[in-house]
Amino acid sequence: MKLTGREKSELIGEGFITIILLILLNLSIFILLNQTIASNPGLRNGIFQIKTSLTFGPNDFNIWSWGNVFVVFMVIVDIIVLYWRLIRRYRQMQLRHVISELHYIADGHYDHQIPFKLQGDMARVVSSINALVQSTIESMEEERRIENSKDELITNVSHDIRTPLTSIIGYLGLIEDNQYNSQEDLLSYTHTAYVKSKQMKVLVEDLFEYTKVRQTSTPINAIDFDMNQMLAQLAASFELEAKNKGMTIASSTKPNPLMMEADTEKLGRVFNNLISNALKYGSGGKHIYLEAEKIGQEVIVKVSNDGPKIPEQSLDQLFDRFYRVEESRSQKTGGTGLGLAIAQSIITLHGGYIYVVSDDSLTSFVIHLPLGKDKKLIRK
């Protein structure tokens, strides 16, 4: 901590005054002792019968005497008192600086930290204050991110709902005003309004599911199940759709059976979403692979397809809500942009994590899940 010129003057003044007071105190003690010994012969002749000095050499050089010892003792005591008073004043100045820094922080400078380094208890106080400030900054930034996230969510939802709603109102308005030329036009308008209504319904359902699984208090209804059987059932349920797109779908696990504990309903939502994405966006590919392997105390599941490579700049954003690699493609396929965000939240609820890797040969969504034994799950 750097002292100001005024504080340095205060320390010098404190030391000067202390030295004067100590000199006066020492003189008073010397005078008092001399008067006491002079007025009491018994003290001089009785208590001080021991040798009062020690001489050395032919010239009787005095190397020890009661007077010398007393002077040395008083000097040591004076130095200790002087040091104590200066240190006390210096610590008061440190405290004053700390309080000044706290007032500066309290005035709204929440990103400011106390810059100087101290020792002892004051060092721990400063360290605690800086840690509290850092924690406050992080909390404020997190709150700001949450607010921005809410605003972004409202904006995206409003946009995605407004688009089909505008179409629905437009076509129903044409019907209401009898602005159609034939029965075929009427059926076309009602069909378009129906399709747009279903898109809105999917968006609302996805939004509800997303907000539900984002809550850490959402219960996980865990049961023991065979992952191999689950993946085989998924492959069978998507077999016809894959065939219509000129693709094959296959599943495998190591070992077989692969028993684990999880919420099968929620995991089914994850796998359905990943397989649907592989069918929608893996155009040009021929294969979809569902693979699971037990490694240690976790199960690694991969949902892969040999379709087009996902651009590298999009990999880190795929799990952001409402993110679409290609806006036009998502409009065509009817995606809401919430599916992967929901999948990530469900995997997180299980204590696992998900990521994607993509190259020219395969695009794989990789899921790491605990077997369930070390996870506090609500069992059915």
Buried (B, 14 or more C-beta within 10 A) or exposed (E): BEBEEEBEEBBEEBBEEBEEBBEEBBEEEBEEEEEEBEEEEEEBEEEEEEEEEEEEEEEEEEEEBEEEEBEEEBEEEBEEBBEEBBEEBBBEBBEEBBEEBEEEBEEEEEEBBBEEEBEEEBEEBBEEBBEEBEEEBEEEEEEEEEEEEEEEBEEBBEEBBEBBBEBBEEBBEBBEEEEBEEEEEBEEBBEBBEEBBEBBEBBBEBBEBBBEBBEEEBEBEBBEBBBBBBBBEBBEEBBEEBEEBEBEBBBBBEEEEBBBBBBBEBBBBBBBBBBBBBBBBBBEBEBBBBBBBBEEEBBBBBBBBBBBEBEEEBBEEBBBBBBBBEEEEBEEBEBBBBBBBBBBBBBBBBBBEBBBEBEEEBBBBBBBBBBBEEBEBEEE
